[in-house]
Amino acid sequence: MKSSYRGVILLALILFASIVCTQYTVNMYFAQRYMEVLLLSGATVVLFPLAWMVLRKDQRDRGEQGK
């Protein structure tokens, strides 16, 4: 089964953004900047459902191409 380049690139970018947000969250926590920690944690939580939607759309588009 082949994935579209668009889906793979979007998932890779979302993964990269999630890693960056997580790293900044840890850095801001140790710097005791708790408001930024909450904002970055919220961004990380939002990125997971976004990745899930991109994955489902890619699978649905791939299934329609096969028919």
CHARMM-style PDB file with segment names, atoms N, HN, CA, C and O in Angstrom:
ATOM      1  N   MET     1       0.835  -1.166   0.000  1.00  0.00      PROA
ATOM      2  CA  MET     1       0.000   0.000   0.000  1.00  0.00      PROA
ATOM      3  C   MET     1       0.886   1.238   0.000  1.00  0.00      PROA
ATOM      4  O   MET     1       1.815   1.362   0.799  1.00  0.00      PROA
ATOM      5  N   LYS     2       0.585   2.122  -0.889  1.00  0.00      PROA
ATOM      6  HN  LYS     2      -0.169   2.021  -1.538  1.00  0.00      PROA
ATOM      7  CA  LYS     2       1.394   3.313  -1.069  1.00  0.00      PROA
ATOM      8  C   LYS     2       0.702   4.529  -0.470  1.00  0.00      PROA
ATOM      9  O   LYS     2      -0.494   4.729  -0.686  1.00  0.00      PROA
ATOM     10  N   SER     3       1.430   5.332   0.270  1.00  0.00      PROA
ATOM     11  HN  SER     3       2.401   5.170   0.445  1.00  0.00      PROA
ATOM     12  CA  SER     3       0.889   6.573   0.817  1.00  0.00      PROA
ATOM     13  C   SER     3       1.222   7.725  -0.121  1.00  0.00      PROA
ATOM     14  O   SER     3       2.179   7.663  -0.892  1.00  0.00      PROA
ATOM     15  N   SER     4       0.420   8.768  -0.040  1.00  0.00      PROA
ATOM     16  HN  SER     4      -0.358   8.819   0.586  1.00  0.00      PROA
ATOM     17  CA  SER     4       0.707   9.940  -0.858  1.00  0.00      PROA
ATOM     18  C   SER     4       1.865  10.715  -0.221  1.00  0.00      PROA
ATOM     19  O   SER     4       2.073  10.675   0.991  1.00  0.00      PROA
ATOM     20  N   TYR     5       2.589  11.402  -1.056  1.00  0.00      PROA
ATOM     21  HN  TYR     5       2.420  11.434  -2.041  1.00  0.00      PROA
ATOM     22  CA  TYR     5       3.703  12.207  -0.547  1.00  0.00      PROA
ATOM     23  C   TYR     5       3.196  13.311   0.369  1.00  0.00      PROA
ATOM     24  O   TYR     5       3.844  13.646   1.361  1.00  0.00      PROA
ATOM     25  N   ARG     6       2.030  13.879   0.037  1.00  0.00      PROA
ATOM     26  HN  ARG     6       1.504  13.606  -0.768  1.00  0.00      PROA
ATOM     27  CA  ARG     6       1.461  14.953   0.836  1.00  0.00      PROA
ATOM     28  C   ARG     6       1.195  14.485   2.262  1.00  0.00      PROA
ATOM     29  O   ARG     6       1.533  15.186   3.216  1.00  0.00      PROA
ATOM     30  N   GLY     7       0.595  13.314   2.417  1.00  0.00      PROA
ATOM     31  HN  GLY     7       0.321  12.745   1.642  1.00  0.00      PROA
ATOM     32  CA  GLY     7       0.295  12.792   3.745  1.00  0.00      PROA
ATOM     33  C   GLY     7       1.545  12.500   4.552  1.00  0.00      PROA
ATOM     34  O   GLY     7       1.611  12.800   5.744  1.00  0.00      PROA
ATOM     35  N   VAL     8       2.528  11.918   3.902  1.00  0.00      PROA
ATOM     36  HN  VAL     8       2.475  11.675   2.934  1.00  0.00      PROA
ATOM     37  CA  VAL     8       3.776  11.581   4.596  1.00  0.00      PROA
ATOM     38  C   VAL     8       4.506  12.849   5.032  1.00  0.00      PROA
ATOM     39  O   VAL     8       5.032  12.917   6.143  1.00  0.00      PROA
ATOM     40  N   ILE     9       4.535  13.852   4.155  1.00  0.00      PROA
ATOM     41  HN  ILE     9       4.108  13.796   3.253  1.00  0.00      PROA
ATOM     42  CA  ILE     9       5.215  15.102   4.490  1.00  0.00      PROA
ATOM     43  C   ILE     9       4.486  15.813   5.624  1.00  0.00      PROA
ATOM     44  O   ILE     9       5.124  16.322   6.546  1.00  0.00      PROA
ATOM     45  N   LEU    10       3.147  15.854   5.566  1.00  0.00      PROA
ATOM     46  HN  LEU    10       2.629  15.440   4.818  1.00  0.00      PROA
ATOM     47  CA  LEU    10       2.386  16.489   6.639  1.00  0.00      PROA
ATOM     48  C   LEU    10       2.596  15.783   7.973  1.00  0.00      PROA
ATOM     49  O   LEU    10       2.767  16.437   9.002  1.00  0.00      PROA
ATOM     50  N   LEU    11       2.583  14.464   7.960  1.00  0.00      PROA
ATOM     51  HN  LEU    11       2.444  13.933   7.124  1.00  0.00      PROA
ATOM     52  CA  LEU    11       2.811  13.730   9.208  1.00  0.00      PROA
ATOM     53  C   LEU    11       4.222  13.966   9.750  1.00  0.00      PROA
ATOM     54  O   LEU    11       4.412  14.074  10.961  1.00  0.00      PROA
ATOM     55  N   ALA    12       5.205  14.047   8.859  1.00  0.00      PROA
ATOM     56  HN  ALA    12       5.050  13.959   7.875  1.00  0.00      PROA
ATOM     57  CA  ALA    12       6.579  14.316   9.292  1.00  0.00      PROA
ATOM     58  C   ALA    12       6.692  15.722   9.899  1.00  0.00      PROA
ATOM     59  O   ALA    12       7.380  15.912  10.902  1.00  0.00      PROA
ATOM     60  N   LEU    13       6.015  16.702   9.291  1.00  0.00      PROA
ATOM     61  HN  LEU    13       5.456  16.548   8.477  1.00  0.00      PROA
ATOM     62  CA  LEU    13       6.043  18.063   9.832  1.00  0.00      PROA
ATOM     63  C   LEU    13       5.337  18.141  11.182  1.00  0.00      PROA
ATOM     64  O   LEU    13       5.794  18.851  12.078  1.00  0.00      PROA
ATOM     65  N   ILE    14       4.234  17.423  11.335  1.00  0.00      PROA
ATOM     66  HN  ILE    14       3.863  16.846  10.607  1.00  0.00      PROA
ATOM     67  CA  ILE    14       3.530  17.417  12.613  1.00  0.00      PROA
ATOM     68  C   ILE    14       4.383  16.742  13.684  1.00  0.00      PROA
ATOM     69  O   ILE    14       4.424  17.203  14.824  1.00  0.00      PROA
ATOM     70  N   LEU    15       5.060  15.658  13.328  1.00  0.00      PROA
ATOM     71  HN  LEU    15       5.026  15.283  12.401  1.00  0.00      PROA
ATOM     72  CA  LEU    15       5.961  14.990  14.271  1.00  0.00      PROA
ATOM     73  C   LEU    15       7.089  15.934  14.688  1.00  0.00      PROA
ATOM     74  O   LEU    15       7.433  16.015  15.867  1.00  0.00      PROA
ATOM     75  N   PHE    16       7.657  16.640  13.726  1.00  0.00      PROA
ATOM     76  HN  PHE    16       7.378  16.575  12.768  1.00  0.00      PROA
ATOM     77  CA  PHE    16       8.720  17.590  14.032  1.00  0.00      PROA
ATOM     78  C   PHE    16       8.210  18.688  14.967  1.00  0.00      PROA
ATOM     79  O   PHE    16       8.887  19.041  15.932  1.00  0.00      PROA
ATOM     80  N   ALA    17       7.023  19.228  14.687  1.00  0.00      PROA
ATOM     81  HN  ALA    17       6.473  18.942  13.903  1.00  0.00      PROA
ATOM     82  CA  ALA    17       6.449  20.272  15.538  1.00  0.00      PROA
ATOM     83  C   ALA    17       6.179  19.745  16.940  1.00  0.00      PROA
ATOM     84  O   ALA    17       6.365  20.464  17.922  1.00  0.00      PROA
ATOM     85  N   SER    18       5.746  18.504  17.037  1.00  0.00      PROA
ATOM     86  HN  SER    18       5.595  17.920  16.239  1.00  0.00      PROA
ATOM     87  CA  SER    18       5.490  17.913  18.348  1.00  0.00      PROA
ATOM     88  C   SER    18       6.781  17.764  19.144  1.00  0.00      PROA
ATOM     89  O   SER    18       6.805  18.038  20.344  1.00  0.00      PROA
ATOM     90  N   ILE    19       7.835  17.340  18.498  1.00  0.00      PROA
ATOM     91  HN  ILE    19       7.817  17.117  17.523  1.00  0.00      PROA
ATOM     92  CA  ILE    19       9.129  17.196  19.168  1.00  0.00      PROA
ATOM     93  C   ILE    19       9.643  18.560  19.625  1.00  0.00      PROA
ATOM     94  O   ILE    19      10.155  18.693  20.736  1.00  0.00      PROA
ATOM     95  N   VAL    20       9.508  19.563  18.774  1.00  0.00      PROA
ATOM     96  HN  VAL    20       9.092  19.455  17.871  1.00  0.00      PROA
ATOM     97  CA  VAL    20       9.964  20.910  19.124  1.00  0.00      PROA
ATOM     98  C   VAL    20       9.164  21.456  20.304  1.00  0.00      PROA
ATOM     99  O   VAL    20       9.738  22.019  21.236  1.00  0.00      PROA
ATOM    100  N   CYS    21       7.833  21.289  20.266  1.00  0.00      PROA
ATOM    101  HN  CYS    21       7.367  20.831  19.509  1.00  0.00      PROA
ATOM    102  CA  CYS    21       6.992  21.776  21.379  1.00  0.00      PROA
ATOM    103  C   CYS    21       7.347  21.068  22.672  1.00  0.00      PROA
ATOM    104  O   CYS    21       7.406  21.697  23.728  1.00  0.00      PROA
ATOM    105  N   THR    22       7.581  19.779  22.602  1.00  0.00      PROA
ATOM    106  HN  THR    22       7.533  19.268  21.744  1.00  0.00      PROA
ATOM    107  CA  THR    22       7.931  19.030  23.806  1.00  0.00      PROA
ATOM    108  C   THR    22       9.273  19.495  24.365  1.00  0.00      PROA
ATOM    109  O   THR    22       9.420  19.648  25.577  1.00  0.00      PROA
ATOM    110  N   GLN    23      10.243  19.718  23.497  1.00  0.00      PROA
ATOM    111  HN  GLN    23      10.124  19.594  22.512  1.00  0.00      PROA
ATOM    112  CA  GLN    23      11.555  20.181  23.949  1.00  0.00      PROA
ATOM    113  C   GLN    23      11.464  21.561  24.591  1.00  0.00      PROA
ATOM    114  O   GLN    23      12.050  21.802  25.647  1.00  0.00      PROA
ATOM    115  N   TYR    24      10.723  22.470  23.946  1.00  0.00      PROA
ATOM    116  HN  TYR    24      10.247  22.274  23.089  1.00  0.00      PROA
ATOM    117  CA  TYR    24      10.546  23.799  24.531  1.00  0.00      PROA
ATOM    118  C   TYR    24       9.779  23.736  25.841  1.00  0.00      PROA
ATOM    119  O   TYR    24      10.046  24.523  26.749  1.00  0.00      PROA
ATOM    120  N   THR    25       8.829  22.813  25.957  1.00  0.00      PROA
ATOM    121  HN  THR    25       8.611  22.174  25.219  1.00  0.00      PROA
ATOM    122  CA  THR    25       8.085  22.662  27.201  1.00  0.00      PROA
ATOM    123  C   THR    25       9.026  22.296  28.348  1.00  0.00      PROA
ATOM    124  O   THR    25       8.944  22.869  29.435  1.00  0.00      PROA
ATOM    125  N   VAL    26       9.905  21.355  28.102  1.00  0.00      PROA
ATOM    126  HN  VAL    26       9.971  20.889  27.220  1.00  0.00      PROA
ATOM    127  CA  VAL    26      10.865  20.944  29.135  1.00  0.00      PROA
ATOM    128  C   VAL    26      11.806  22.092  29.474  1.00  0.00      PROA
ATOM    129  O   VAL    26      12.090  22.339  30.646  1.00  0.00      PROA
ATOM    130  N   ASN    27      12.292  22.795  28.453  1.00  0.00      PROA
ATOM    131  HN  ASN    27      12.061  22.595  27.501  1.00  0.00      PROA
ATOM    132  CA  ASN    27      13.199  23.915  28.704  1.00  0.00      PROA
ATOM    133  C   ASN    27      12.523  25.027  29.502  1.00  0.00      PROA
ATOM    134  O   ASN    27      13.113  25.584  30.428  1.00  0.00      PROA
ATOM    135  N   MET    28      11.295  25.341  29.142  1.00  0.00      PROA
ATOM    136  HN  MET    28      10.815  24.889  28.390  1.00  0.00      PROA
ATOM    137  CA  MET    28      10.572  26.396  29.855  1.00  0.00      PROA
ATOM    138  C   MET    28      10.221  25.970  31.276  1.00  0.00      PROA
ATOM    139  O   MET    28      10.169  26.809  32.175  1.00  0.00      PROA
ATOM    140  N   TYR    29       9.982  24.694  31.488  1.00  0.00      PROA
ATOM    141  HN  TYR    29      10.025  24.013  30.758  1.00  0.00      PROA
ATOM    142  CA  TYR    29       9.690  24.213  32.841  1.00  0.00      PROA
ATOM    143  C   TYR    29      10.898  24.415  33.749  1.00  0.00      PROA
ATOM    144  O   TYR    29      10.763  24.884  34.879  1.00  0.00      PROA
ATOM    145  N   PHE    30      12.077  24.060  33.248  1.00  0.00      PROA
ATOM    146  HN  PHE    30      12.186  23.679  32.330  1.00  0.00      PROA
ATOM    147  CA  PHE    30      13.285  24.239  34.064  1.00  0.00      PROA
ATOM    148  C   PHE    30      13.633  25.713  34.243  1.00  0.00      PROA
ATOM    149  O   PHE    30      14.321  26.065  35.202  1.00  0.00      PROA
ATOM    150  N   ALA    31      13.174  26.584  33.339  1.00  0.00      PROA
ATOM    151  HN  ALA    31      12.616  26.297  32.560  1.00  0.00      PROA
ATOM    152  CA  ALA    31      13.381  28.024  33.482  1.00  0.00      PROA
ATOM    153  C   ALA    31      12.277  28.661  34.326  1.00  0.00      PROA
ATOM    154  O   ALA    31      12.277  29.873  34.541  1.00  0.00      PROA
ATOM    155  N   GLN    32      11.351  27.854  34.795  1.00  0.00      PROA
ATOM    156  HN  GLN    32      11.351  26.869  34.620  1.00  0.00      PROA
ATOM    157  CA  GLN    32      10.233  28.277  35.645  1.00  0.00      PROA
ATOM    158  C   GLN    32       9.358  29.321  34.956  1.00  0.00      PROA
ATOM    159  O   GLN    32       8.936  30.298  35.574  1.00  0.00      PROA
ATOM    160  N   ARG    33       9.096  29.106  33.692  1.00  0.00      PROA
ATOM    161  HN  ARG    33       9.439  28.312  33.190  1.00  0.00      PROA
ATOM    162  CA  ARG    33       8.174  29.957  32.929  1.00  0.00      PROA
ATOM    163  C   ARG    33       6.917  29.131  32.669  1.00  0.00      PROA
ATOM    164  O   ARG    33       6.737  28.550  31.599  1.00  0.00      PROA
ATOM    165  N   TYR    34       6.066  29.100  33.671  1.00  0.00      PROA
ATOM    166  HN  TYR    34       6.212  29.572  34.540  1.00  0.00      PROA
ATOM    167  CA  TYR    34       4.964  28.150  33.692  1.00  0.00      PROA
ATOM    168  C   TYR    34       3.845  28.492  32.718  1.00  0.00      PROA
ATOM    169  O   TYR    34       3.155  27.581  32.262  1.00  0.00      PROA
ATOM    170  N   MET    35       3.635  29.737  32.385  1.00  0.00      PROA
ATOM    171  HN  MET    35       4.196  30.477  32.756  1.00  0.00      PROA
ATOM    172  CA  MET    35       2.607  30.090  31.410  1.00  0.00      PROA
ATOM    173  C   MET    35       2.977  29.544  30.034  1.00  0.00      PROA
ATOM    174  O   MET    35       2.123  29.018  29.321  1.00  0.00      PROA
ATOM    175  N   GLU    36       4.251  29.671  29.663  1.00  0.00      PROA
ATOM    176  HN  GLU    36       4.945  30.099  30.243  1.00  0.00      PROA
ATOM    177  CA  GLU    36       4.712  29.122  28.394  1.00  0.00      PROA
ATOM    178  C   GLU    36       4.619  27.604  28.383  1.00  0.00      PROA
ATOM    179  O   GLU    36       4.331  26.999  27.350  1.00  0.00      PROA
ATOM    180  N   VAL    37       4.867  26.986  29.548  1.00  0.00      PROA
ATOM    181  HN  VAL    37       5.101  27.477  30.387  1.00  0.00      PROA
ATOM    182  CA  VAL    37       4.761  25.529  29.653  1.00  0.00      PROA
ATOM    183  C   VAL    37       3.331  25.098  29.350  1.00  0.00      PROA
ATOM    184  O   VAL    37       3.112  24.130  28.622  1.00  0.00      PROA
ATOM    185  N   LEU    38       2.358  25.815  29.907  1.00  0.00      PROA
ATOM    186  HN  LEU    38       2.535  26.601  30.499  1.00  0.00      PROA
ATOM    187  CA  LEU    38       0.958  25.462  29.661  1.00  0.00      PROA
ATOM    188  C   LEU    38       0.574  25.658  28.199  1.00  0.00      PROA
ATOM    189  O   LEU    38      -0.139  24.829  27.632  1.00  0.00      PROA
ATOM    190  N   LEU    39       1.033  26.733  27.589  1.00  0.00      PROA
ATOM    191  HN  LEU    39       1.612  27.406  28.050  1.00  0.00      PROA
ATOM    192  CA  LEU    39       0.729  26.979  26.180  1.00  0.00      PROA
ATOM    193  C   LEU    39       1.357  25.925  25.269  1.00  0.00      PROA
ATOM    194  O   LEU    39       0.705  25.419  24.356  1.00  0.00      PROA
ATOM    195  N   LEU    40       2.616  25.600  25.517  1.00  0.00      PROA
ATOM    196  HN  LEU    40       3.146  26.011  26.259  1.00  0.00      PROA
ATOM    197  CA  LEU    40       3.293  24.612  24.690  1.00  0.00      PROA
ATOM    198  C   LEU    40       2.726  23.210  24.913  1.00  0.00      PROA
ATOM    199  O   LEU    40       2.658  22.413  23.977  1.00  0.00      PROA
ATOM    200  N   SER    41       2.322  22.907  26.140  1.00  0.00      PROA
ATOM    201  HN  SER    41       2.377  23.554  26.900  1.00  0.00      PROA
ATOM    202  CA  SER    41       1.680  21.620  26.403  1.00  0.00      PROA
ATOM    203  C   SER    41       0.354  21.519  25.665  1.00  0.00      PROA
ATOM    204  O   SER    41       0.006  20.467  25.130  1.00  0.00      PROA
ATOM    205  N   GLY    42      -0.378  22.621  25.642  1.00  0.00      PROA
ATOM    206  HN  GLY    42      -0.096  23.476  26.076  1.00  0.00      PROA
ATOM    207  CA  GLY    42      -1.630  22.652  24.888  1.00  0.00      PROA
ATOM    208  C   GLY    42      -1.402  22.449  23.400  1.00  0.00      PROA
ATOM    209  O   GLY    42      -2.172  21.754  22.738  1.00  0.00      PROA
ATOM    210  N   ALA    43      -0.345  23.055  22.875  1.00  0.00      PROA
ATOM    211  HN  ALA    43       0.281  23.619  23.414  1.00  0.00      PROA
ATOM    212  CA  ALA    43      -0.021  22.874  21.458  1.00  0.00      PROA
ATOM    213  C   ALA    43       0.330  21.418  21.161  1.00  0.00      PROA
ATOM    214  O   ALA    43      -0.054  20.882  20.122  1.00  0.00      PROA
ATOM    215  N   THR    44       1.052  20.788  22.067  1.00  0.00      PROA
ATOM    216  HN  THR    44       1.363  21.224  22.912  1.00  0.00      PROA
ATOM    217  CA  THR    44       1.411  19.384  21.880  1.00  0.00      PROA
ATOM    218  C   THR    44       0.166  18.498  21.904  1.00  0.00      PROA
ATOM    219  O   THR    44       0.058  17.543  21.135  1.00  0.00      PROA
ATOM    220  N   VAL    45      -0.765  18.826  22.791  1.00  0.00      PROA
ATOM    221  HN  VAL    45      -0.677  19.602  23.416  1.00  0.00      PROA
ATOM    222  CA  VAL    45      -2.004  18.042  22.877  1.00  0.00      PROA
ATOM    223  C   VAL    45      -2.844  18.219  21.618  1.00  0.00      PROA
ATOM    224  O   VAL    45      -3.515  17.278  21.195  1.00  0.00      PROA
ATOM    225  N   VAL    46      -2.821  19.393  21.016  1.00  0.00      PROA
ATOM    226  HN  VAL    46      -2.275  20.157  21.360  1.00  0.00      PROA
ATOM    227  CA  VAL    46      -3.586  19.646  19.796  1.00  0.00      PROA
ATOM    228  C   VAL    46      -2.948  18.956  18.591  1.00  0.00      PROA
ATOM    229  O   VAL    46      -3.656  18.570  17.660  1.00  0.00      PROA
ATOM    230  N   LEU    47      -1.635  18.797  18.593  1.00  0.00      PROA
ATOM    231  HN  LEU    47      -1.060  19.111  19.348  1.00  0.00      PROA
ATOM    232  CA  LEU    47      -0.956  18.208  17.444  1.00  0.00      PROA
ATOM    233  C   LEU    47      -1.295  16.727  17.254  1.00  0.00      PROA
ATOM    234  O   LEU    47      -1.307  16.245  16.121  1.00  0.00      PROA
ATOM    235  N   PHE    48      -1.568  16.003  18.330  1.00  0.00      PROA
ATOM    236  HN  PHE    48      -1.559  16.395  19.250  1.00  0.00      PROA
ATOM    237  CA  PHE    48      -1.866  14.581  18.182  1.00  0.00      PROA
ATOM    238  C   PHE    48      -3.163  14.339  17.404  1.00  0.00      PROA
ATOM    239  O   PHE    48      -3.152  13.554  16.456  1.00  0.00      PROA
ATOM    240  N   PRO    49      -4.285  14.985  17.767  1.00  0.00      PROA
ATOM    241  CA  PRO    49      -5.494  14.768  16.957  1.00  0.00      PROA
ATOM    242  C   PRO    49      -5.339  15.265  15.523  1.00  0.00      PROA
ATOM    243  O   PRO    49      -5.934  14.705  14.602  1.00  0.00      PROA
ATOM    244  N   LEU    50      -4.538  16.321  15.332  1.00  0.00      PROA
ATOM    245  HN  LEU    50      -4.055  16.775  16.080  1.00  0.00      PROA
ATOM    246  CA  LEU    50      -4.277  16.799  13.979  1.00  0.00      PROA
ATOM    247  C   LEU    50      -3.569  15.727  13.158  1.00  0.00      PROA
ATOM    248  O   LEU    50      -3.922  15.495  12.002  1.00  0.00      PROA
ATOM    249  N   ALA    51      -2.581  15.080  13.746  1.00  0.00      PROA
ATOM    250  HN  ALA    51      -2.294  15.269  14.686  1.00  0.00      PROA
ATOM    251  CA  ALA    51      -1.877  13.998  13.047  1.00  0.00      PROA
ATOM    252  C   ALA    51      -2.829  12.840  12.772  1.00  0.00      PROA
ATOM    253  O   ALA    51      -2.754  12.213  11.715  1.00  0.00      PROA
ATOM    254  N   TRP    52      -3.709  12.557  13.701  1.00  0.00      PROA
ATOM    255  HN  TRP    52      -3.769  13.066  14.559  1.00  0.00      PROA
ATOM    256  CA  TRP    52      -4.677  11.469  13.525  1.00  0.00      PROA
ATOM    257  C   TRP    52      -5.613  11.774  12.340  1.00  0.00      PROA
ATOM    258  O   TRP    52      -5.918  10.890  11.539  1.00  0.00      PROA
ATOM    259  N   MET    53      -6.060  13.026  12.242  1.00  0.00      PROA
ATOM    260  HN  MET    53      -5.812  13.744  12.892  1.00  0.00      PROA
ATOM    261  CA  MET    53      -6.940  13.407  11.134  1.00  0.00      PROA
ATOM    262  C   MET    53      -6.216  13.319   9.794  1.00  0.00      PROA
ATOM    263  O   MET    53      -6.798  12.878   8.803  1.00  0.00      PROA
ATOM    264  N   VAL    54      -4.958  13.733   9.759  1.00  0.00      PROA
ATOM    265  HN  VAL    54      -4.486  14.091  10.564  1.00  0.00      PROA
ATOM    266  CA  VAL    54      -4.186  13.648   8.517  1.00  0.00      PROA
ATOM    267  C   VAL    54      -4.003  12.186   8.113  1.00  0.00      PROA
ATOM    268  O   VAL    54      -4.122  11.845   6.937  1.00  0.00      PROA
ATOM    269  N   LEU    55      -3.716  11.331   9.082  1.00  0.00      PROA
ATOM    270  HN  LEU    55      -3.620  11.608  10.038  1.00  0.00      PROA
ATOM    271  CA  LEU    55      -3.534   9.903   8.795  1.00  0.00      PROA
ATOM    272  C   LEU    55      -4.824   9.292   8.258  1.00  0.00      PROA
ATOM    273  O   LEU    55      -4.791   8.563   7.267  1.00  0.00      PROA
ATOM    274  N   ARG    56      -5.954   9.575   8.892  1.00  0.00      PROA
ATOM    275  HN  ARG    56      -5.981  10.167   9.698  1.00  0.00      PROA
ATOM    276  CA  ARG    56      -7.239   9.023   8.441  1.00  0.00      PROA
ATOM    277  C   ARG    56      -7.596   9.526   7.048  1.00  0.00      PROA
ATOM    278  O   ARG    56      -8.089   8.761   6.219  1.00  0.00      PROA
ATOM    279  N   LYS    57      -7.350  10.810   6.784  1.00  0.00      PROA
ATOM    280  HN  LYS    57      -6.949  11.432   7.457  1.00  0.00      PROA
ATOM    281  CA  LYS    57      -7.643  11.352   5.463  1.00  0.00      PROA
ATOM    282  C   LYS    57      -6.759  10.704   4.413  1.00  0.00      PROA
ATOM    283  O   LYS    57      -7.226  10.404   3.315  1.00  0.00      PROA
ATOM    284  N   ASP    58      -5.496  10.484   4.728  1.00  0.00      PROA
ATOM    285  HN  ASP    58      -5.116  10.727   5.620  1.00  0.00      PROA
ATOM    286  CA  ASP    58      -4.588   9.834   3.790  1.00  0.00      PROA
ATOM    287  C   ASP    58      -5.042   8.406   3.514  1.00  0.00      PROA
ATOM    288  O   ASP    58      -5.016   7.960   2.367  1.00  0.00      PROA
ATOM    289  N   GLN    59      -5.456   7.689   4.545  1.00  0.00      PROA
ATOM    290  HN  GLN    59      -5.477   8.051   5.477  1.00  0.00      PROA
ATOM    291  CA  GLN    59      -5.938   6.322   4.353  1.00  0.00      PROA
ATOM    292  C   GLN    59      -7.223   6.301   3.549  1.00  0.00      PROA
ATOM    293  O   GLN    59      -7.404   5.431   2.697  1.00  0.00      PROA
ATOM    294  N   ARG    60      -8.119   7.243   3.803  1.00  0.00      PROA
ATOM    295  HN  ARG    60      -7.972   7.950   4.495  1.00  0.00      PROA
ATOM    296  CA  ARG    60      -9.383   7.305   3.068  1.00  0.00      PROA
ATOM    297  C   ARG    60      -9.131   7.637   1.597  1.00  0.00      PROA
ATOM    298  O   ARG    60      -9.741   7.034   0.714  1.00  0.00      PROA
ATOM    299  N   ASP    61      -8.238   8.589   1.328  1.00  0.00      PROA
ATOM    300  HN  ASP    61      -7.742   9.078   2.046  1.00  0.00      PROA
ATOM    301  CA  ASP    61      -7.908   8.946  -0.054  1.00  0.00      PROA
ATOM    302  C   ASP    61      -7.242   7.783  -0.765  1.00  0.00      PROA
ATOM    303  O   ASP    61      -7.495   7.555  -1.948  1.00  0.00      PROA
ATOM    304  N   ARG    62      -6.412   7.058  -0.076  1.00  0.00      PROA
ATOM    305  HN  ARG    62      -6.207   7.243   0.885  1.00  0.00      PROA
ATOM    306  CA  ARG    62      -5.736   5.912  -0.657  1.00  0.00      PROA
ATOM    307  C   ARG    62      -6.743   4.812  -0.985  1.00  0.00      PROA
ATOM    308  O   ARG    62      -6.618   4.137  -2.007  1.00  0.00      PROA
ATOM    309  N   GLY    63      -7.746   4.631  -0.116  1.00  0.00      PROA
ATOM    310  HN  GLY    63      -7.848   5.179   0.714  1.00  0.00      PROA
ATOM    311  CA  GLY    63      -8.776   3.623  -0.354  1.00  0.00      PROA
ATOM    312  C   GLY    63      -9.651   3.961  -1.544  1.00  0.00      PROA
ATOM    313  O   GLY    63     -10.080   3.066  -2.272  1.00  0.00      PROA
ATOM    314  N   GLU    64      -9.922   5.247  -1.753  1.00  0.00      PROA
ATOM    315  HN  GLU    64      -9.573   5.974  -1.162  1.00  0.00      PROA
ATOM    316  CA  GLU    64     -10.711   5.668  -2.905  1.00  0.00      PROA
ATOM    317  C   GLU    64      -9.956   5.514  -4.207  1.00  0.00      PROA
ATOM    318  O   GLU    64     -10.570   5.286  -5.249  1.00  0.00      PROA
ATOM    319  N   GLN    65      -8.635   5.633  -4.172  1.00  0.00      PROA
ATOM    320  HN  GLN    65      -8.136   5.819  -3.326  1.00  0.00      PROA
ATOM    321  CA  GLN    65      -7.840   5.464  -5.383  1.00  0.00      PROA
ATOM    322  C   GLN    65      -7.829   4.017  -5.835  1.00  0.00      PROA
ATOM    323  O   GLN    65      -7.754   3.737  -7.032  1.00  0.00      PROA
ATOM    324  N   GLY    66      -7.905   3.092  -4.878  1.00  0.00      PROA
ATOM    325  HN  GLY    66      -7.967   3.320  -3.906  1.00  0.00      PROA
ATOM    326  CA  GLY    66      -7.856   1.676  -5.202  1.00  0.00      PROA
ATOM    327  C   GLY    66      -9.123   1.169  -5.875  1.00  0.00      PROA
ATOM    328  O   GLY    66      -9.107   0.120  -6.520  1.00  0.00      PROA
ATOM    329  N   LYS    67     -10.213   1.900  -5.731  1.00  0.00      PROA
ATOM    330  HN  LYS    67     -10.226   2.752  -5.207  1.00  0.00      PROA
ATOM    331  CA  LYS    67     -11.496   1.444  -6.291  1.00  0.00      PROA
ATOM    332  C   LYS    67     -11.666   1.867  -7.723  1.00  0.00      PROA
ATOM    333  OT1 LYS    67     -12.688   1.564  -8.339  1.00  0.00      PROA
TER     334      LYS     67
END
